Amino acid sequence: MHQLPIFLNLTGRTVVLVGEGEAADAKARLIVRAGGRIVPAWEEGASLAFVALDKGAEAVVADLRARGLLVNVVDRPDLCDFTTPAIVDRAPVTIAIGTGGASAGLAKAIRQRIEALLPARLGALAAALHAARGAMKARWPAAADRRRAIDAALAAGGALDPLDGDAADKVNDWLAGDAAIQPSRLETIVLTSADPDELTLRAARLLGEADHIFHPAGTPAAILNRARADAVRHLADAPPNASPPGLSLWLSF
């Protein structure tokens, strides 16, 4: 990963936009959609800036940085503190696709593929799950149990499959039904390569779902990075005798 992806809350915040023309207009639309307030030059309270200039960008960037702003320069990734991704907007669900400024065209092509997959009401499902947080906590008081129940519901073909356009209407029925939690289990993944691109589909899926990862010393970091960021890593010489709650993985060579 070459950049840290984050989502900024710009509502009511001041954003500097220097420049004119189509590129500047596109950035302006993006800022306004995110609720930001645009000014043409630095002013107190601004923390972010976009520069859309064909000439003189370097001097403008240096001045803005000296004032403590993070800067994005259109079509100049070498001058950027951050880049803006292609966006799939299913508010409150937002999906960002970035290439670190390498190819906006590639990011756009990927965005178009993802947009075709996701139903228009995906945001309504997110809102329904948020509204049901209290009911979910009451049904599954333990956070680990709650997460596993939600994971099962949101899995492909699950009760709340995100690709089901009507999933938002099924949250209450899911809560009232027999939403059983999957029992704890241990799965083994035999690694045949240090290249994460050579993981089988099953291995990649399990790494993305696991609660605990047991692995020997020397396990490639590139493989471990494919696991959930919040999965607990355990350095071990052998698989555990008793699995912790949830899904555990033993990685072997």
TORTORSE-125511 format. One record per atom (N, C-alpha, C): z, x, y. Coordinates in steps of 0.2 Angstrom, whole numbers, plus 2048, in hexadecimal, padded with zeros to 3 digits. Layout:
TORTORSE-125511
Z|X|Y
Z|X|Y
...
end
This chain:
TORTORSE-125511
Z|X|Y
800|804|7FA
800|800|800
800|804|806
7FB|804|80B
7FA|808|810
7FD|805|817
7FF|7FE|817
801|7FB|81C
807|7F6|81A
80C|7F5|81E
811|7F0|81C
80F|7E9|81F
80D|7E4|81B
80B|7DD|81D
811|7DA|820
811|7D7|826
817|7D3|828
814|7CD|82C
818|7C8|82D
816|7C2|831
81A|7C1|837
817|7C2|83D
81B|7C2|843
81B|7BB|846
821|7B9|848
822|7B3|84C
821|7B4|853
81B|7B1|855
819|7B2|85C
81A|7AC|861
81D|7A7|85E
81E|7A1|862
822|7A3|869
81F|7A2|86E
822|7A3|875
822|7AA|877
820|7AE|873
820|7B6|875
81A|7B8|878
81B|7BD|87C
816|7C0|881
812|7C5|87D
80B|7C4|87D
806|7C9|87A
801|7CB|87F
800|7D2|87F
7FC|7D5|884
7F5|7D5|881
7F0|7D2|884
7E9|7D2|882
7E4|7D6|887
7E2|7DB|886
7DE|7DF|88B
7D7|7DF|889
7D2|7DC|88D
7CB|7DC|88B
7C8|7D5|88C
7C1|7D5|88C
7BE|7CF|88C
7B8|7CF|887
7B5|7C9|886
7B0|7C9|882
7B1|7C5|87B
7AD|7C5|876
7AE|7C1|870
7B4|7C4|86C
7B5|7CB|86C
7BA|7CD|868
7C1|7CB|86B
7C1|7CC|872
7C8|7CA|875
7C9|7C2|874
7C4|7BE|874
7C4|7B7|874
7C7|7B6|86D
7C5|7B9|868
7C7|7B8|861
7CE|7BA|860
7D0|7BF|863
7D8|7C1|863
7DC|7BC|867
7D9|7B9|86C
7DD|7B4|870
7DE|7AE|86C
7D9|7AC|868
7DA|7A6|864
7DF|7A7|85F
7DF|7AD|85C
7E4|7AF|857
7EB|7AE|85A
7EC|7B1|860
7F3|7B1|863
7F5|7AA|865
7F0|7A6|867
7F2|79F|869
7F4|79B|863
7F0|79C|85E
7F2|799|857
7F9|79A|855
7FB|7A0|856
801|7A2|854
807|7A1|859
805|79E|85F
80A|79C|864
80C|7A1|869
808|7A6|869
809|7AB|86E
807|7AA|875
80A|7AD|87A
808|7AD|881
804|7B3|883
7FE|7B2|886
7FA|7B8|887
7FA|7BA|88E
7FB|7C1|88F
7FA|7C3|896
7F5|7C9|896
7F2|7CB|89B
7ED|7D0|89B
7EF|7D7|89C
7F6|7D8|89E
7F8|7DF|89E
800|7DE|89D
803|7E4|89C
80A|7E5|89A
80E|7E1|89F
813|7DD|89C
818|7DB|8A0
81F|7DB|89C
824|7DA|89F
82B|7DB|89C
82B|7D5|896
82D|7D7|890
82E|7D3|88B
829|7D3|886
823|7D6|888
81D|7D7|883
81F|7DC|87E
81D|7DB|877
81E|7E0|872
818|7E1|86E
813|7DD|86F
80D|7DE|86B
807|7DE|870
801|7E2|86E
7FC|7E2|872
7F5|7E2|86E
7F0|7DF|870
7E9|7E0|86E
7E5|7E2|873
7E0|7E7|871
7DC|7EA|876
7D5|7E9|873
7D0|7E6|877
7C9|7E5|876
7C5|7E8|87B
7C4|7EF|87B
7C1|7F2|880
7BC|7F7|87C
7B6|7F7|87F
7B1|7FC|87D
7B2|803|87F
7B5|804|885
7B6|80A|888
7BD|80A|88B
7C0|810|88B
7C7|811|88E
7CD|80E|88A
7CB|80D|883
7D1|80A|87F
7D6|80F|87E
7D5|815|87E
7DA|81A|87C
7DF|81A|882
7DD|81A|888
7E2|81B|88E
7E6|814|88E
7E3|80F|88D
7E7|808|88D
7EC|808|887
7EA|80A|881
7EF|80B|87B
7F4|80F|87D
7F3|815|880
7F8|81A|881
7FE|817|886
7FB|813|88B
800|810|890
804|80B|88C
801|806|888
804|801|885
80A|804|880
808|809|87C
80C|80C|878
812|80F|87B
811|812|881
816|815|885
81B|810|887
819|80A|888
81E|804|88A
821|801|884
820|804|87E
823|801|878
81F|7FC|874
819|7FB|875
815|7F5|872
812|7F8|86C
811|7F4|867
80D|7F5|861
806|7F3|863
800|7F6|861
7FA|7F5|864
7F5|7F4|85E
7F0|7EF|85F
7EA|7EF|85B
7E4|7EF|85F
7E0|7F4|85D
7D9|7F5|861
7D4|7F2|85D
7D0|7EE|860
7CA|7EB|85C
7C5|7F0|85A
7C4|7F0|853
7BF|7F5|850
7C0|7FC|851
7C7|7FE|852
7C9|805|852
7CF|806|84E
7CF|805|848
7D5|806|843
7D9|80C|844
7D5|812|847
7D9|818|848
7DE|818|84E
7DD|813|852
7E1|812|858
7E6|80C|857
7E6|809|851
7EA|803|850
7F1|805|84D
7F6|802|850
7FD|802|84D
7FD|7FC|847
7F9|7F7|848
7F9|7F2|843
7F2|7EF|843
7F0|7EC|83E
7EA|7E8|83D
7EB|7E1|83C
7E6|7DD|83E
7E7|7D6|83D
7E2|7D4|836
7E5|7D0|832
7E2|7CE|82C
7DD|7C8|82C
7D9|7C7|827
7D6|7C1|826
7DB|7BC|824
7DB|7B6|826
7E1|7B1|825
7DE|7AB|822
7E2|7A9|81D
7E1|7A2|81A
7E7|79E|81C
7E6|799|820
7EB|795|823
7EC|78E|820
7F1|78D|81C
7F4|787|819
7FB|786|81C
7FC|786|822
802|786|825
807|781|822
80D|783|820
810|789|822
80F|78F|81D
80A|78E|818
808|794|814
802|797|818
803|79E|818
7FE|7A2|81B
7FD|7A8|817
7F7|7A9|815
7F5|7AF|811
7F1|7B4|815
7F3|7BA|815
7EF|7BF|819
7EC|7C4|815
7E6|7C6|816
7E2|7CB|812
7E0|7D0|817
7E2|7D6|816
7E1|7DC|81A
7DE|7E2|816
7DA|7E6|819
7D7|7EC|816
7D9|7F2|81A
7DE|7F1|81F
7E0|7F7|823
7DB|7F9|828
7D6|7F4|82A
7D1|7F6|82E
7CB|7F8|82B
7CB|7F9|824
7C5|7FC|821
7BF|7F8|821
7C0|7F1|820
7BA|7ED|820
7BC|7E6|821
7BB|7E3|827
7BC|7DC|829
7B8|7D8|825
7B2|7DA|823
7AE|7D6|81F
7B0|7D4|818
7B3|7D9|815
7B6|7D9|80F
7BC|7D4|80F
7C0|7D5|814
7C6|7D0|815
7C4|7C9|816
7BF|7C8|81A
7BC|7C1|81B
7B9|7BE|814
7B6|7C2|810
7B3|7C0|80A
7B8|7BE|805
7BE|7C2|805
7C3|7C0|800
7C7|7BA|803
7C8|7B9|80A
7CB|7B3|80C
7C7|7AD|80A
7C0|7AD|80B
7BC|7A7|809
7BD|7A5|802
7BD|7AA|7FD
7BF|7A9|7F6
7C5|7A5|7F5
7CA|7A8|7F9
7D1|7A5|7F8
7D1|79E|7FB
7CE|79D|801
7CE|796|804
7CB|791|7FF
7C6|793|7FB
7C3|78F|7F7
7C7|78C|7F1
7CC|791|7EF
7D0|78F|7EA
7D6|78B|7EC
7D9|78B|7F2
7DF|788|7F4
7DE|781|7F7
7E2|77C|7F4
7E1|775|7F7
7E3|775|7FE
7E0|770|802
7E2|770|809
7EA|76E|80A
7ED|76B|805
7F4|768|806
7F9|76D|803
7F7|774|802
7FB|779|800
801|779|804
800|779|80B
806|779|810
80B|773|80F
808|76D|80D
80C|768|80C
811|769|806
80F|76D|801
813|76E|7FB
819|773|7FD
817|778|802
81C|77C|804
821|778|808
81F|774|80C
824|770|810
828|76B|80C
825|769|806
829|764|802
82E|769|7FE
82D|76F|7FC
831|773|7F9
837|775|7FE
835|776|804
83A|778|809
83F|772|80A
83C|76C|80A
841|766|80B
845|765|805
843|767|7FF
847|766|7F9
84C|76B|7F7
84D|770|7FC
851|776|7FA
858|774|7F9
85B|76F|7FC
862|76C|7FB
862|769|7F4
85D|765|7F2
85D|762|7EB
85C|767|7E6
858|76D|7E7
857|772|7E2
85E|776|7E1
861|777|7E7
868|77B|7E6
86D|777|7E2
86C|770|7E3
871|76C|7E0
870|76C|7D8
869|76C|7D7
867|76B|7CF
868|772|7CC
867|777|7CF
867|77E|7CC
86C|782|7D1
872|782|7D1
876|786|7D5
875|78D|7D5
874|790|7CF
873|797|7CF
86C|799|7D2
86C|79E|7D6
865|7A0|7D9
860|7A2|7D4
862|7A6|7CF
85D|7A8|7CA
85A|7A2|7C6
85F|79D|7C4
85C|797|7C1
857|793|7C5
859|793|7CB
855|78F|7D0
84E|792|7D1
84E|799|7D1
848|79D|7D2
843|79C|7CC
846|79C|7C6
843|79C|7C0
840|795|7BF
843|78F|7C1
841|789|7C1
83B|788|7C5
83C|78A|7CB
836|78A|7D0
830|78E|7CE
831|794|7CB
82B|798|7C8
828|794|7C3
82B|791|7BE
828|78D|7B9
824|787|7BC
827|784|7C1
824|77E|7C4
81D|780|7C7
81D|786|7CA
818|788|7CE
812|78C|7CA
814|78D|7C4
80F|791|7C0
809|78D|7BF
804|790|7BC
7FD|78D|7BB
7FE|787|7B6
7FD|781|7B8
7FE|77B|7B3
805|779|7B4
809|77B|7B8
810|779|7B8
810|772|7BC
816|770|7BD
817|769|7C0
815|76A|7C7
816|76F|7CA
814|770|7D2
80F|775|7D3
80A|776|7CE
804|77B|7CF
801|77B|7D6
802|780|7D9
7FF|780|7E0
7F8|77F|7E1
7F4|77F|7DC
7ED|77D|7DC
7EC|776|7DB
7F1|772|7DA
7F1|76B|7D9
7F1|768|7E0
7EC|765|7E3
7ED|762|7E9
7F2|75D|7EA
7F4|75A|7E5
7F9|755|7E5
800|757|7E4
801|75E|7E3
808|761|7E1
80D|75F|7E6
80C|75E|7ED
811|75D|7F2
814|756|7F0
810|751|7ED
813|74B|7EC
817|74A|7E5
818|750|7E2
81B|750|7DB
822|753|7DB
824|756|7E1
82A|75A|7E1
830|755|7DF
831|74F|7E2
836|74B|7E0
836|749|7D9
831|748|7D6
830|747|7CE
832|74D|7CA
830|753|7CD
832|759|7C9
83A|75A|7C9
83D|759|7CF
844|759|7CF
848|754|7CB
845|74E|7CB
848|749|7C7
847|74A|7BF
842|74D|7BE
840|74E|7B7
843|753|7B3
841|755|7AD
844|75A|7A8
841|761|7AA
843|763|7AF
840|76A|7B1
844|76F|7AE
843|771|7A8
847|776|7A4
846|77D|7A6
84B|781|7A6
84B|788|7A8
849|78C|7A2
844|790|7A2
842|794|79D
848|799|79B
849|799|794
84E|79E|792
84D|7A5|793
852|7A9|794
851|7B0|795
84D|7B3|78F
849|7B8|791
845|7BC|78C
843|7C3|78E
842|7C7|789
840|7CE|78A
839|7CE|787
834|7D1|78B
82D|7D2|789
82C|7DA|78A
828|7DC|786
826|7E3|786
81F|7E4|788
81E|7E9|78D
817|7EB|78F
816|7F2|78D
811|7F3|789
80F|7FA|787
80A|7FD|78C
80C|802|790
807|805|795
803|80A|791
7FC|809|793
7F7|80E|790
7F4|812|795
7F6|811|79C
7F4|815|7A1
7F8|814|7A7
7F8|819|7AB
7FC|819|7B2
7F8|816|7B7
7F2|813|7B6
7EE|810|7BB
7F0|808|7BA
7F3|805|7C0
7F4|7FE|7BF
7EE|7FA|7BF
7E9|7FC|7C0
7E3|7F8|7C0
7E1|7F7|7B8
7E4|7FB|7B4
7E2|7FA|7AD
7E7|7F6|7A9
7EC|7F3|7AD
7F1|7EE|7AA
7ED|7E8|7A7
7EF|7E6|7A1
7EC|7E0|79F
7EE|7DA|7A3
7EB|7D4|7A3
7ED|7CE|7A7
7F4|7CC|7A5
7F6|7CC|79F
7FC|7CA|79D
802|7CF|7A0
800|7D6|7A0
805|7DA|7A3
806|7D9|7AA
800|7D8|7AE
801|7D7|7B5
805|7D1|7B6
803|7CC|7B3
807|7C5|7B4
80E|7C6|7B3
810|7C9|7AD
817|7CA|7AC
81B|7CF|7B1
817|7D4|7B3
81A|7D8|7B8
81C|7D4|7BF
817|7CF|7C0
818|7CB|7C6
81E|7C6|7C5
820|7C4|7BF
825|7BF|7BE
82B|7C2|7BC
82C|7C8|7BA
832|7CA|7B7
838|7CB|7BC
83E|7C9|7B9
844|7CA|7BD
847|7D1|7BD
846|7D4|7B7
849|7DB|7B5
843|7DF|7B2
843|7E5|7B4
83E|7EA|7B1
842|7F0|7AE
842|7F1|7A8
845|7F7|7A4
83F|7FC|7A3
840|802|7A5
83B|807|7A4
83E|80E|7A4
83A|812|7A0
83C|819|79F
83B|81D|7A5
83E|823|7A6
83C|827|7AB
835|829|7AB
831|82A|7B0
82A|82C|7B0
826|826|7B0
828|820|7B0
824|81B|7B1
820|81B|7B7
81A|81B|7B7
816|81B|7BE
818|816|7C3
819|819|7C9
81B|815|7CF
816|80F|7D0
810|811|7CF
80A|80C|7D0
80B|806|7CC
80D|807|7C6
80F|801|7C1
815|7FD|7C3
81A|801|7C5
820|7FD|7C7
81F|7F9|7CE
81A|7FC|7D2
819|7F8|7D8
815|7F2|7D7
813|7F1|7D1
810|7EA|7D0
815|7E5|7CE
81B|7E7|7CD
820|7E2|7CC
823|7DE|7D2
826|7D9|7D2
829|7D6|7D7
82D|7DA|7DB
82D|7DA|7E2
831|7DF|7E6
839|7DE|7E4
83B|7D7|7E3
842|7D6|7E2
844|7D7|7DA
83F|7D9|7D6
841|7DA|7CF
846|7E0|7CE
84B|7DF|7CA
850|7E5|7C9
84D|7EA|7C5
84D|7F0|7C7
84A|7F6|7C3
850|7F9|7BF
84F|7FA|7B8
854|7FD|7B4
851|804|7B1
854|809|7B3
851|810|7AF
855|810|7A8
851|810|7A3
854|80F|79C
84F|813|797
852|815|792
84F|819|78D
84C|814|787
84F|80E|787
84E|809|782
84E|802|785
84B|7FD|782
84C|7F6|784
854|7F4|784
856|7EF|788
85D|7ED|788
85E|7E9|781
865|7EA|77F
867|7E6|779
867|7DF|77B
86A|7DD|781
86A|7D6|783
867|7D6|78A
862|7D1|78A
85E|7D0|790
862|7CD|795
862|7CF|79C
865|7CB|7A1
861|7C4|7A2
864|7C0|7A6
861|7B9|7A7
85A|7BA|7AA
856|7B6|7A8
84F|7B6|7AA
84A|7BA|7A6
845|7BC|7A9
840|7C0|7A5
841|7C7|7A6
842|7CB|7A1
842|7D2|7A1
83C|7D5|79E
83A|7DB|7A0
835|7DF|79D
837|7E6|79B
835|7E8|795
836|7EF|793
82F|7F2|794
82E|7F7|798
828|7FB|798
828|801|794
823|802|790
823|808|78B
81C|80B|78B
81C|811|789
816|815|789
813|815|782
end
